[in-house]
């Protein structure tokens, strides 16, 4: 399986909100009976270094990066690009994510992470989809 041809969500590894977002995406992905379509990797990973331009993985991080091999989307555009991968009604909600809303949450994410703490990405369904 060539990672360059996968649909990969790159997230800020140390960010608790980002970790919770990964778990949420796995839980609400459409077509859960078949092969998973989304895979995940940290923006700090070797895979990110191999596949993403340096400006997308250099602090301050711009936010979530969604790579489909052919293109990369960042921030609110990445969230909107994830919409077709999710179940109803989340598909609809993500499709209309406003840039200002995403930007506000992205700026607050480390404060939110400190309050909520990190979460365990070691459950089997998530662990199997983590790359690198």
KEBA-858200 format. One record per residue: residue number from 1; residue in one letter; x, y, z of N, C-alpha, C in turn. Coordinates in pm, 1 decimal, m for minus. Example, Ala and Ser with C-alpha at 12.3 -4.5 7.8 and 13.67 -1.06 7.14 Angstrom:
2
<r pos="1" code="A" n_X="1319.0" n_Y="m569.0" n_Z="780.0" ca_X="1230.0" ca_Y="m450.0" ca_Z="780.0" c_X="1320.0" c_Y="m330.0" c_Z="780.0"/>
<r pos="2" code="S" n_X="1285.0" n_Y="m225.0" n_Z="708.0" ca_X="1367.0" ca_Y="m106.0" ca_Z="714.0" c_X="1290.0" c_Y="3.0" c_Z="787.0"/>
! end
This chain:
132
<r pos="1" code="X" n_X="85.5" n_Y="m117.7" n_Z="0.0" ca_X="0.0" ca_Y="0.0" ca_Z="0.0" c_X="89.9" c_Y="123.7" c_Z="0.0"/>
<r pos="2" code="X" n_X="82.5" n_Y="200.8" n_Z="m104.8" ca_X="163.0" ca_Y="321.0" ca_Z="m119.9" c_X="93.6" c_Y="438.7" c_Z="m49.5"/>
<r pos="3" code="X" n_X="156.3" n_Y="495.9" n_Z="54.6" ca_X="90.9" ca_Y="605.1" ca_Z="127.8" c_X="57.0" c_Y="726.0" c_Z="40.8"/>
<r pos="4" code="X" n_X="130.0" n_Y="746.8" n_Z="m65.4" ca_X="102.8" ca_Y="861.8" ca_Z="m152.0" c_X="m33.0" c_Y="850.5" c_Z="m220.9"/>
<r pos="5" code="X" n_X="m90.8" n_Y="729.9" n_Z="m225.2" ca_X="m220.3" ca_Y="709.2" ca_Z="m290.9" c_X="m335.8" c_Y="693.3" c_Z="m191.7"/>
<r pos="6" code="X" n_X="m308.0" n_Y="714.0" n_Z="m63.8" ca_X="m411.1" ca_Y="702.0" ca_Z="38.7" c_X="m472.1" c_Y="837.3" c_Z="70.9"/>
<r pos="7" code="X" n_X="m589.4" n_Y="834.0" n_Z="130.8" ca_X="m651.0" ca_Y="955.1" ca_Z="185.7" c_X="m603.8" c_Y="965.6" c_Z="330.2"/>
<r pos="8" code="X" n_X="m516.6" n_Y="1064.4" n_Z="357.2" ca_X="m452.3" ca_Y="1074.7" ca_Z="487.8" c_X="m487.6" c_Y="1207.4" c_Z="554.2"/>
<r pos="9" code="X" n_X="m531.4" n_Y="1197.9" n_Z="678.2" ca_X="m555.1" ca_Y="1314.8" ca_Z="761.5" c_X="m431.2" c_Y="1332.2" c_Z="848.2"/>
<r pos="10" code="X" n_X="m360.1" n_Y="1442.9" n_Z="827.8" ca_X="m243.9" ca_Y="1476.2" ca_Z="909.4" c_X="m290.5" c_Y="1570.8" c_Z="1019.9"/>
<r pos="11" code="X" n_X="m254.3" n_Y="1538.8" n_Z="1143.5" ca_X="m298.4" ca_Y="1617.4" ca_Z="1259.0" c_X="m179.0" c_Y="1649.6" c_Z="1346.7"/>
<r pos="12" code="X" n_X="m193.8" n_Y="1748.9" n_Z="1432.2" ca_X="m89.5" ca_Y="1787.3" ca_Z="1526.6" c_X="m85.3" c_Y="1681.4" c_Z="1636.7"/>
<r pos="13" code="X" n_X="16.7" n_Y="1597.7" n_Z="1635.5" ca_X="26.6" ca_Y="1483.1" ca_Z="1725.9" c_X="9.4" c_Y="1512.8" c_Z="1873.1"/>
<r pos="14" code="X" n_X="75.6" n_Y="1616.1" n_Z="1928.3" ca_X="62.5" ca_Y="1642.9" ca_Z="2071.4" c_X="m69.3" c_Y="1709.0" c_Z="2112.5"/>
<r pos="15" code="X" n_X="m149.7" n_Y="1752.3" n_Z="2018.6" ca_X="m272.9" ca_Y="1825.5" ca_Z="2047.4" c_X="m386.2" c_Y="1729.3" c_Z="2085.0"/>
<r pos="16" code="X" n_X="m436.7" n_Y="1743.5" n_Z="2207.8" ca_X="m545.9" ca_Y="1657.8" ca_Z="2254.1" c_X="m673.3" c_Y="1674.7" c_Z="2172.2"/>
<r pos="17" code="X" n_X="m705.1" n_Y="1798.1" n_Z="2131.3" ca_X="m823.1" ca_Y="1821.0" ca_Z="2048.7" c_X="m807.4" c_Y="1750.1" c_Z="1914.8"/>
<r pos="18" code="X" n_X="m688.3" n_Y="1754.5" n_Z="1858.9" ca_X="m662.2" ca_Y="1687.6" ca_Z="1731.2" c_X="m675.1" c_Y="1536.3" c_Z="1746.0"/>
<r pos="19" code="X" n_X="m625.8" n_Y="1482.0" n_Z="1856.4" ca_X="m637.9" ca_Y="1338.4" ca_Z="1882.5" c_X="m784.6" c_Y="1298.7" c_Z="1894.2"/>
<r pos="20" code="X" n_X="m862.2" n_Y="1379.7" n_Z="1962.4" ca_X="m1005.9" ca_Y="1351.4" ca_Z="1975.1" c_X="m1075.6" c_Y="1360.4" c_Z="1839.7"/>
<r pos="21" code="X" n_X="m1028.6" n_Y="1450.1" n_Z="1754.9" ca_X="m1085.3" ca_Y="1462.6" ca_Z="1620.4" c_X="m1060.8" c_Y="1336.8" c_Z="1538.0"/>
<r pos="22" code="X" n_X="m943.5" n_Y="1277.8" n_Z="1554.3" ca_X="m912.3" ca_Y="1152.4" ca_Z="1484.2" c_X="m1009.7" c_Y="1043.8" c_Z="1528.7"/>
<r pos="23" code="X" n_X="m1028.9" n_Y="1029.8" n_Z="1658.4" ca_X="m1122.1" ca_Y="928.5" ca_Z="1709.0" c_X="m1263.9" c_Y="954.4" c_Z="1657.4"/>
<r pos="24" code="X" n_X="m1303.2" n_Y="1080.1" n_Z="1652.0" ca_X="m1435.9" ca_Y="1116.4" ca_Z="1604.2" c_X="m1451.2" c_Y="1079.7" c_Z="1456.3"/>
<r pos="25" code="X" n_X="m1351.0" n_Y="1108.1" n_Z="1375.6" ca_X="m1356.8" ca_Y="1074.0" ca_Z="1233.1" c_X="m1368.8" c_Y="923.5" c_Z="1212.9"/>
<r pos="26" code="X" n_X="m1295.5" n_Y="845.6" n_Z="1289.0" ca_X="m1304.1" ca_Y="699.6" ca_Z="1278.4" c_X="m1443.8" c_Y="652.5" c_Z="1316.2"/>
<r pos="27" code="X" n_X="m1499.3" n_Y="708.1" n_Z="1420.2" ca_X="m1632.6" ca_Y="669.3" ca_Z="1467.1" c_X="m1742.5" c_Y="701.4" c_Z="1366.2"/>
<r pos="28" code="X" n_X="m1728.5" n_Y="812.6" n_Z="1293.7" ca_X="m1836.5" ca_Y="859.4" ca_Z="1206.3" c_X="m1808.2" c_Y="842.4" c_Z="1056.5"/>
<r pos="29" code="X" n_X="m1705.4" n_Y="767.9" n_Z="1024.1" ca_X="m1675.2" ca_Y="746.9" ca_Z="882.6" c_X="m1785.0" c_Y="663.0" c_Z="816.8"/>
<r pos="30" code="X" n_X="m1816.8" n_Y="698.3" n_Z="695.2" ca_X="m1920.2" ca_Y="629.4" ca_Z="617.1" c_X="m1866.1" c_Y="495.8" c_Z="568.0"/>
<r pos="31" code="X" n_X="m1954.1" n_Y="398.6" n_Z="547.7" ca_X="m1915.4" ca_Y="270.5" ca_Z="491.2" c_X="m1825.8" c_Y="190.5" c_Z="583.2"/>
<r pos="32" code="X" n_X="m1857.6" n_Y="189.8" n_Z="710.4" ca_X="m1772.2" ca_Y="125.9" ca_Z="809.1" c_X="m1764.6" c_Y="m25.7" c_Z="792.5"/>
<r pos="33" code="X" n_X="m1850.5" n_Y="m87.2" n_Z="712.8" ca_X="m1846.7" ca_Y="m231.7" ca_Z="694.7" c_X="m1730.9" c_Y="m277.5" c_Z="607.5"/>
<r pos="34" code="X" n_X="m1682.6" n_Y="m191.6" n_Z="521.3" ca_X="m1575.1" ca_Y="m229.0" ca_Z="430.0" c_X="m1440.4" c_Y="m179.5" c_Z="476.9"/>
<r pos="35" code="X" n_X="m1350.7" n_Y="m169.6" n_Z="384.8" ca_X="m1215.5" ca_Y="m119.5" ca_Z="409.5" c_X="m1221.6" c_Y="28.4" c_Z="447.9"/>
<r pos="36" code="X" n_X="m1149.0" n_Y="70.7" n_Z="551.7" ca_X="m1150.9" ca_Y="213.2" ca_Z="586.3" c_X="m1087.8" c_Y="297.3" c_Z="475.5"/>
<r pos="37" code="X" n_X="m1144.4" n_Y="412.1" n_Z="454.3" ca_X="m1095.2" ca_Y="500.6" ca_Z="349.1" c_X="m997.7" c_Y="604.8" c_Z="402.4"/>
<r pos="38" code="X" n_X="m1013.5" n_Y="642.1" n_Z="528.4" ca_X="m927.2" ca_Y="743.7" ca_Z="588.1" c_X="m815.9" c_Y="679.3" c_Z="669.5"/>
<r pos="39" code="X" n_X="m698.1" n_Y="736.5" n_Z="657.4" ca_X="m583.0" ca_Y="698.2" ca_Z="738.4" c_X="m532.7" c_Y="824.9" c_Z="807.3"/>
<r pos="40" code="X" n_X="m448.5" n_Y="807.5" n_Z="908.3" ca_X="m408.2" ca_Y="920.3" ca_Z="990.6" c_X="m258.8" c_Y="916.7" c_Z="1017.8"/>
<r pos="41" code="X" n_X="m199.5" n_Y="1035.3" n_Z="1027.3" ca_X="m58.5" ca_Y="1047.7" ca_Z="1062.3" c_X="m36.8" c_Y="1183.7" c_Z="1126.7"/>
<r pos="42" code="X" n_X="59.3" n_Y="1188.8" n_Z="1214.2" ca_X="95.4" ca_Y="1313.0" ca_Z="1280.7" c_X="170.4" c_Y="1404.5" c_Z="1183.8"/>
<r pos="43" code="X" n_X="150.7" n_Y="1533.4" n_Z="1199.2" ca_X="227.4" ca_Y="1630.8" ca_Z="1120.5" c_X="375.7" c_Y="1627.0" c_Z="1158.2"/>
<r pos="44" code="X" n_X="406.6" n_Y="1566.9" n_Z="1272.4" ca_X="545.0" ca_Y="1556.1" ca_Z="1316.0" c_X="610.2" c_Y="1424.6" c_Z="1271.2"/>
<r pos="45" code="X" n_X="538.8" n_Y="1343.0" n_Z="1196.0" ca_X="587.7" ca_Y="1210.2" ca_Z="1157.6" c_X="682.9" c_Y="1214.0" c_Z="1038.0"/>
<r pos="46" code="X" n_X="753.7" n_Y="1104.2" n_Z="1019.4" ca_X="840.3" ca_Y="1088.2" ca_Z="901.9" c_X="757.6" c_Y="1088.2" c_Z="773.5"/>
<r pos="47" code="X" n_X="637.7" n_Y="1031.6" n_Z="779.2" ca_X="550.6" ca_Y="1029.1" ca_Z="661.4" c_X="514.3" c_Y="1170.8" c_Z="618.7"/>
<r pos="48" code="X" n_X="482.4" n_Y="1255.9" n_Z="715.8" ca_X="452.3" ca_Y="1395.9" ca_Z="683.8" c_X="573.8" c_Y="1462.5" c_Z="620.0"/>
<r pos="49" code="X" n_X="691.8" n_Y="1433.5" n_Z="671.3" ca_X="814.6" ca_Y="1490.4" ca_Z="614.6" c_X="834.3" c_Y="1444.1" c_Z="470.5"/>
<r pos="50" code="X" n_X="793.2" n_Y="1322.0" n_Z="440.6" ca_X="808.3" ca_Y="1267.6" ca_Z="304.9" c_X="703.8" c_Y="1321.1" c_Z="206.8"/>
<r pos="51" code="X" n_X="581.6" n_Y="1345.2" n_Z="256.0" ca_X="470.8" ca_Y="1376.6" ca_Z="165.3" c_X="426.9" c_Y="1522.3" c_Z="162.0"/>
<r pos="52" code="X" n_X="455.3" n_Y="1597.1" n_Z="268.0" ca_X="402.0" ca_Y="1733.8" ca_Z="276.9" c_X="511.7" c_Y="1838.3" c_Z="262.1"/>
<r pos="53" code="X" n_X="477.0" n_Y="1952.7" n_Z="204.2" ca_X="573.6" ca_Y="2062.7" ca_Z="199.0" c_X="609.1" c_Y="2110.2" c_Z="340.0"/>
<r pos="54" code="X" n_X="727.3" n_Y="2158.6" n_Z="355.9" ca_X="778.5" ca_Y="2197.7" ca_Z="487.1" c_X="690.6" c_Y="2303.8" c_Z="553.9"/>
<r pos="55" code="X" n_X="630.5" n_Y="2394.9" n_Z="477.3" ca_X="549.0" ca_Y="2500.5" ca_Z="539.3" c_X="422.7" c_Y="2446.0" c_Z="606.4"/>
<r pos="56" code="X" n_X="375.0" n_Y="2328.5" n_Z="566.9" ca_X="255.5" ca_Y="2270.7" ca_Z="629.3" c_X="286.7" c_Y="2197.6" c_Z="759.1"/>
<r pos="57" code="X" n_X="413.8" n_Y="2170.1" n_Z="784.5" ca_X="451.4" ca_Y="2094.6" ca_Z="904.7" c_X="547.5" c_Y="2169.6" c_Z="995.6"/>
<r pos="58" code="X" n_X="563.5" n_Y="2299.3" n_Z="969.0" ca_X="650.2" ca_Y="2382.7" ca_Z="1050.3" c_X="564.5" c_Y="2474.0" c_Z="1139.0"/>
<r pos="59" code="X" n_X="590.1" n_Y="2475.7" n_Z="1270.1" ca_X="513.5" ca_Y="2564.5" ca_Z="1357.9" c_X="530.6" c_Y="2710.7" c_Z="1319.8"/>
<r pos="60" code="X" n_X="428.7" n_Y="2792.0" n_Z="1338.2" ca_X="297.8" ca_Y="2751.7" ca_Z="1389.2" c_X="218.9" c_Y="2676.6" c_Z="1282.8"/>
<r pos="61" code="X" n_X="164.1" n_Y="2563.6" n_Z="1323.3" ca_X="90.9" ca_Y="2478.6" ca_Z="1229.6" c_X="m39.4" c_Y="2546.2" c_Z="1188.8"/>
<r pos="62" code="X" n_X="m70.4" n_Y="2536.0" n_Z="1061.3" ca_X="m191.4" ca_Y="2599.6" ca_Z="1007.8" c_X="m317.0" c_Y="2521.0" c_Z="1041.1"/>
<r pos="63" code="X" n_X="m303.2" n_Y="2396.1" n_Z="1079.3" ca_X="m418.0" ca_Y="2314.6" ca_Z="1114.4" c_X="m414.2" c_Y="2179.8" c_Z="1045.9"/>
<r pos="64" code="X" n_X="m527.0" n_Y="2117.9" n_Z="1047.0" ca_X="m545.5" ca_Y="1986.9" ca_Z="986.3" c_X="m506.4" c_Y="1990.6" c_Z="838.9"/>
<r pos="65" code="X" n_X="m439.8" n_Y="1885.5" n_Z="791.8" ca_X="m403.3" ca_Y="1873.2" ca_Z="650.3" c_X="m463.6" c_Y="1743.6" c_Z="600.1"/>
<r pos="66" code="X" n_X="m535.2" n_Y="1750.6" n_Z="489.0" ca_X="m595.5" ca_Y="1631.7" ca_Z="429.3" c_X="m534.4" c_Y="1611.1" c_Z="291.8"/>
<r pos="67" code="X" n_X="m467.5" n_Y="1498.2" n_Z="276.2" ca_X="m399.1" ca_Y="1466.4" ca_Z="151.4" c_X="m467.7" c_Y="1348.0" c_Z="84.4"/>
<r pos="68" code="X" n_X="m500.7" n_Y="1364.8" n_Z="m41.4" ca_X="m559.6" ca_Y="1255.0" ca_Z="m118.3" c_X="m463.0" c_Y="1204.6" c_Z="m224.4"/>
<r pos="69" code="X" n_X="m338.7" n_Y="1240.3" n_Z="m212.3" ca_X="m239.5" ca_Y="1201.1" ca_Z="m311.8" c_X="m228.4" c_Y="1304.0" c_Z="m421.7"/>
<r pos="70" code="X" n_X="m341.0" n_Y="1341.7" n_Z="m478.7" ca_X="m342.0" ca_Y="1439.7" ca_Z="m586.9" c_X="m333.3" c_Y="1582.8" c_Z="m534.3"/>
<r pos="71" code="X" n_X="m386.1" n_Y="1605.5" n_Z="m415.0" ca_X="m386.9" ca_Y="1741.5" ca_Z="m361.2" c_X="m389.3" c_Y="1740.0" c_Z="m209.2"/>
<r pos="72" code="X" n_X="m351.2" n_Y="1852.9" n_Z="m152.3" ca_X="m356.2" ca_Y="1873.4" ca_Z="m6.8" c_X="m448.2" c_Y="1990.1" c_Z="22.3"/>
<r pos="73" code="X" n_X="m533.0" n_Y="1971.4" n_Z="120.6" ca_X="m619.4" ca_Y="2078.9" ca_Z="169.9" c_X="m579.9" c_Y="2105.5" c_Z="314.2"/>
<r pos="74" code="X" n_X="m590.3" n_Y="2232.0" n_Z="353.9" ca_X="m548.5" ca_Y="2272.0" ca_Z="488.6" c_X="m662.9" c_Y="2346.1" c_Z="557.7"/>
<r pos="75" code="X" n_X="m674.4" n_Y="2325.4" n_Z="688.6" ca_X="m770.6" ca_Y="2399.5" ca_Z="769.4" c_X="m914.6" c_Y="2369.2" c_Z="733.6"/>
<r pos="76" code="X" n_X="m995.3" n_Y="2474.8" n_Z="720.2" ca_X="m1137.8" ca_Y="2458.0" ca_Z="690.4" c_X="m1158.9" c_Y="2387.7" c_Z="556.0"/>
<r pos="77" code="X" n_X="m1072.3" n_Y="2412.4" n_Z="459.6" ca_X="m1083.6" ca_Y="2343.8" ca_Z="329.9" c_X="m1062.7" c_Y="2193.8" c_Z="348.0"/>
<r pos="78" code="X" n_X="m973.8" n_Y="2154.0" n_Z="439.0" ca_X="m951.6" ca_Y="2012.2" ca_Z="467.4" c_X="m1075.7" c_Y="1950.7" c_Z="531.0"/>
<r pos="79" code="X" n_X="m1135.6" n_Y="2021.7" n_Z="625.2" ca_X="m1256.8" ca_Y="1972.3" ca_Z="690.6" c_X="m1368.0" c_Y="1954.7" c_Z="588.3"/>
<r pos="80" code="X" n_X="m1385.8" n_Y="2051.7" n_Z="500.6" ca_X="m1489.1" ca_Y="2040.6" ca_Z="397.1" c_X="m1459.8" c_Y="1923.7" c_Z="302.7"/>
<r pos="81" code="X" n_X="m1331.9" n_Y="1899.7" n_Z="272.1" ca_X="m1295.3" ca_Y="1788.3" ca_Z="183.6" c_X="m1319.6" c_Y="1652.9" c_Z="249.8"/>
<r pos="82" code="X" n_X="m1323.9" n_Y="1649.3" n_Z="382.2" ca_X="m1352.4" ca_Y="1525.1" ca_Z="454.6" c_X="m1501.2" c_Y="1489.7" c_Z="455.8"/>
<r pos="83" code="X" n_X="m1587.4" n_Y="1585.0" n_Z="426.9" ca_X="m1732.2" ca_Y="1565.1" ca_Z="435.2" c_X="m1782.3" c_Y="1440.0" c_Z="361.6"/>
<r pos="84" code="X" n_X="m1741.6" n_Y="1412.6" n_Z="238.1" ca_X="m1793.8" ca_Y="1294.6" ca_Z="168.7" c_X="m1756.0" c_Y="1161.3" c_Z="234.3"/>
<r pos="85" code="X" n_X="m1661.5" n_Y="1161.6" n_Z="322.8" ca_X="m1617.1" ca_Y="1039.5" ca_Z="388.5" c_X="m1701.4" c_Y="1004.6" c_Z="511.5"/>
<r pos="86" code="X" n_X="m1789.1" n_Y="1096.0" n_Z="551.8" ca_X="m1861.6" ca_Y="1078.2" ca_Z="677.2" c_X="m2008.3" c_Y="1043.5" c_Z="657.9"/>
<r pos="87" code="X" n_X="m2066.5" n_Y="989.1" n_Z="765.7" ca_X="m2208.0" ca_Y="955.4" ca_Z="768.7" c_X="m2292.4" c_Y="1082.7" c_Z="779.6"/>
<r pos="88" code="X" n_X="m2419.2" n_Y="1069.0" n_Z="743.2" ca_X="m2516.9" ca_Y="1174.3" ca_Z="762.9" c_X="m2543.4" c_Y="1187.1" c_Z="911.6"/>
<r pos="89" code="X" n_X="m2560.7" n_Y="1300.8" n_Z="973.6" ca_X="m2564.6" ca_Y="1437.1" ca_Z="924.5" c_X="m2427.7" c_Y="1505.6" c_Z="926.4"/>
<r pos="90" code="X" n_X="m2325.2" n_Y="1434.2" n_Z="973.1" ca_X="m2192.2" ca_Y="1494.7" ca_Z="985.6" c_X="m2136.2" c_Y="1536.2" c_Z="849.9"/>
<r pos="91" code="X" n_X="m2169.5" n_Y="1458.6" n_Z="748.6" ca_X="m2125.7" ca_Y="1491.0" ca_Z="611.8" c_X="m2173.9" c_Y="1630.9" c_Z="574.9"/>
<r pos="92" code="X" n_X="m2297.7" n_Y="1659.9" n_Z="604.8" ca_X="m2355.7" ca_Y="1789.4" ca_Z="573.0" c_X="m2294.0" c_Y="1900.0" c_Z="658.8"/>
<r pos="93" code="X" n_X="m2275.3" n_Y="1872.7" n_Z="787.0" ca_X="m2218.6" ca_Y="1974.0" ca_Z="876.7" c_X="m2076.2" c_Y="2011.7" c_Z="836.9"/>
<r pos="94" code="X" n_X="m1994.1" n_Y="1913.2" n_Z="805.2" ca_X="m1856.6" ca_Y="1942.6" ca_Z="766.3" c_X="m1849.0" c_Y="2012.7" c_Z="631.8"/>
<r pos="95" code="X" n_X="m1941.9" n_Y="1981.7" n_Z="542.4" ca_X="m1940.7" ca_Y="2043.1" ca_Z="409.5" c_X="m1956.0" c_Y="2194.6" c_Z="416.6"/>
<r pos="96" code="X" n_X="m2015.9" n_Y="2244.6" n_Z="524.4" ca_X="m2040.1" ca_Y="2387.8" ca_Z="537.0" c_X="m1958.4" c_Y="2452.3" c_Z="649.4"/>
<r pos="97" code="X" n_X="m1845.8" n_Y="2392.7" n_Z="683.6" ca_X="m1759.5" ca_Y="2448.5" ca_Z="788.7" c_X="m1705.5" c_Y="2584.1" c_Z="744.0"/>
<r pos="98" code="X" n_X="m1734.8" n_Y="2689.0" n_Z="819.6" ca_X="m1683.4" ca_Y="2821.6" ca_Z="781.0" c_X="m1536.6" c_Y="2838.4" c_Z="819.6"/>
<r pos="99" code="X" n_X="m1464.9" n_Y="2909.3" n_Z="738.5" ca_X="m1323.6" ca_Y="2934.8" ca_Z="765.6" c_X="m1301.0" c_Y="3007.1" c_Z="896.2"/>
<r pos="100" code="X" n_X="m1387.2" n_Y="3106.7" n_Z="927.6" ca_X="m1368.2" ca_Y="3181.6" ca_Z="1052.0" c_X="m1391.4" c_Y="3092.8" c_Z="1173.4"/>
<r pos="101" code="X" n_X="m1487.0" n_Y="2999.9" n_Z="1165.6" ca_X="m1514.3" ca_Y="2907.7" ca_Z="1276.7" c_X="m1398.7" c_Y="2811.9" c_Z="1298.3"/>
<r pos="102" code="X" n_X="m1349.0" n_Y="2755.6" n_Z="1189.0" ca_X="m1234.4" ca_Y="2666.3" ca_Z="1199.6" c_X="m1112.9" c_Y="2741.7" c_Z="1253.8"/>
<r pos="103" code="X" n_X="m1090.4" n_Y="2861.7" n_Z="1202.7" ca_X="m976.3" ca_Y="2941.5" ca_Z="1246.1" c_X="m979.6" c_Y="2971.0" c_Z="1394.6"/>
<r pos="104" code="X" n_X="m1097.9" n_Y="3003.0" n_Z="1446.8" ca_X="m1110.4" ca_Y="3031.7" ca_Z="1589.4" c_X="m1076.6" c_Y="2908.1" c_Z="1672.0"/>
<r pos="105" code="X" n_X="m1131.5" n_Y="2792.8" n_Z="1634.4" ca_X="m1103.5" ca_Y="2668.5" ca_Z="1707.5" c_X="m955.6" c_Y="2632.8" c_Z="1696.3"/>
<r pos="106" code="X" n_X="m898.2" n_Y="2648.3" n_Z="1578.3" ca_X="m755.5" ca_Y="2616.8" ca_Z="1558.6" c_X="m667.5" c_Y="2702.8" c_Z="1648.9"/>
<r pos="107" code="X" n_X="m703.8" n_Y="2828.5" n_Z="1665.8" ca_X="m624.7" ca_Y="2916.3" ca_Z="1752.5" c_X="m640.7" c_Y="2880.1" c_Z="1900.4"/>
<r pos="108" code="X" n_X="m754.4" n_Y="2823.9" n_Z="1937.4" ca_X="m783.4" ca_Y="2789.1" ca_Z="2076.8" c_X="m746.1" c_Y="2644.8" c_Z="2111.1"/>
<r pos="109" code="X" n_X="m703.5" n_Y="2566.3" n_Z="2013.1" ca_X="m688.7" ca_Y="2422.0" ca_Z="2032.7" c_X="m591.2" c_Y="2383.7" c_Z="2143.1"/>
<r pos="110" code="X" n_X="m481.0" n_Y="2456.7" n_Z="2158.2" ca_X="m385.5" ca_Y="2419.1" ca_Z="2262.4" c_X="m440.7" c_Y="2450.2" c_Z="2401.5"/>
<r pos="111" code="X" n_X="m516.9" n_Y="2558.2" n_Z="2415.1" ca_X="m582.7" ca_Y="2586.5" ca_Z="2543.0" c_X="m685.6" c_Y="2477.8" c_Z="2573.6"/>
<r pos="112" code="X" n_X="m762.6" n_Y="2438.9" n_Z="2474.0" ca_X="m861.2" ca_Y="2332.5" ca_Z="2492.0" c_X="m791.8" c_Y="2200.8" c_Z="2526.1"/>
<r pos="113" code="X" n_X="m679.8" n_Y="2175.2" n_Z="2462.0" ca_X="m604.8" ca_Y="2052.0" ca_Z="2488.6" c_X="m554.9" c_Y="2047.2" c_Z="2632.0"/>
<r pos="114" code="X" n_X="m510.1" n_Y="2161.4" n_Z="2683.1" ca_X="m463.1" ca_Y="2165.2" ca_Z="2822.0" c_X="m577.5" c_Y="2135.1" c_Z="2917.9"/>
<r pos="115" code="X" n_X="m695.7" n_Y="2184.5" n_Z="2886.9" ca_X="m812.5" ca_Y="2160.2" ca_Z="2973.1" c_X="m858.0" c_Y="2015.7" c_Z="2966.6"/>
<r pos="116" code="X" n_X="m865.3" n_Y="1960.3" n_Z="2844.7" ca_X="m919.3" ca_Y="1825.3" ca_Z="2825.8" c_X="m812.8" c_Y="1717.3" c_Z="2835.7"/>
<r pos="117" code="X" n_X="m686.7" n_Y="1753.6" n_Z="2812.5" ca_X="m578.7" ca_Y="1655.3" ca_Z="2812.7" c_X="m576.3" c_Y="1576.9" c_Z="2681.9"/>
<r pos="118" code="X" n_X="m478.0" n_Y="1491.5" n_Z="2671.0" ca_X="m466.7" ca_Y="1407.8" ca_Z="2551.4" c_X="m560.3" c_Y="1289.2" c_Z="2565.9"/>
<r pos="119" code="X" n_X="m581.3" n_Y="1219.9" n_Z="2456.7" ca_X="m665.6" ca_Y="1101.5" ca_Z="2463.2" c_X="m589.2" c_Y="982.8" c_Z="2404.7"/>
<r pos="120" code="X" n_X="m639.2" n_Y="867.3" n_Z="2430.8" ca_X="m572.9" ca_Y="744.0" ca_Z="2390.9" c_X="m608.8" c_Y="709.0" c_Z="2246.8"/>
<r pos="121" code="X" n_X="m508.5" n_Y="709.1" n_Z="2160.6" ca_X="m529.7" ca_Y="667.5" ca_Z="2021.2" c_X="m491.5" c_Y="521.3" c_Z="2002.6"/>
<r pos="122" code="X" n_X="m485.7" n_Y="449.0" n_Z="2110.0" ca_X="m439.9" ca_Y="310.1" ca_Z="2102.9" c_X="m552.2" c_Y="208.4" c_Z="2089.6"/>
<r pos="123" code="X" n_X="m678.0" n_Y="253.1" n_Z="2074.6" ca_X="m780.0" ca_Y="151.1" ca_Z="2052.6" c_X="m756.0" c_Y="87.6" c_Z="1915.7"/>
<r pos="124" code="X" n_X="m798.8" n_Y="m33.0" n_Z="1898.9" ca_X="m763.0" ca_Y="m112.7" ca_Z="1781.4" c_X="m801.9" c_Y="m46.5" c_Z="1650.6"/>
<r pos="125" code="X" n_X="m921.2" n_Y="6.6" n_Z="1642.2" ca_X="m967.4" ca_Y="64.6" ca_Z="1515.6" c_X="m884.9" c_Y="185.6" c_Z="1474.1"/>
<r pos="126" code="X" n_X="m844.8" n_Y="267.0" n_Z="1569.0" ca_X="m762.2" ca_Y="383.6" ca_Z="1538.8" c_X="m618.5" c_Y="340.3" c_Z="1510.6"/>
<r pos="127" code="X" n_X="m563.0" n_Y="255.8" n_Z="1594.6" ca_X="m424.0" ca_Y="212.6" ca_Z="1581.8" c_X="m396.5" c_Y="151.2" c_Z="1443.3"/>
<r pos="128" code="X" n_X="m489.3" n_Y="73.5" n_Z="1391.2" ca_X="m471.4" ca_Y="10.1" ca_Z="1260.0" c_X="m464.4" c_Y="111.5" c_Z="1146.2"/>
<r pos="129" code="X" n_X="m514.1" n_Y="230.4" n_Z="1170.3" ca_X="m520.7" ca_Y="332.3" ca_Z="1064.0" c_X="m416.0" c_Y="441.8" c_Z="1079.1"/>
<r pos="130" code="X" n_X="m337.7" n_Y="436.0" n_Z="1186.8" ca_X="m230.6" ca_Y="531.9" ca_Z="1206.5" c_X="m111.3" c_Y="489.4" c_Z="1121.0"/>
<r pos="131" code="X" n_X="m59.3" n_Y="580.6" n_Z="1044.5" ca_X="55.0" ca_Y="552.9" ca_Z="959.6" c_X="180.5" c_Y="609.1" c_Z="1023.4"/>
<r pos="132" code="X" n_X="292.7" n_Y="542.0" n_Z="1002.7" ca_X="423.9" ca_Y="586.1" ca_Z="1049.3" c_X="436.4" c_Y="571.8" c_Z="1197.2"/>
! end
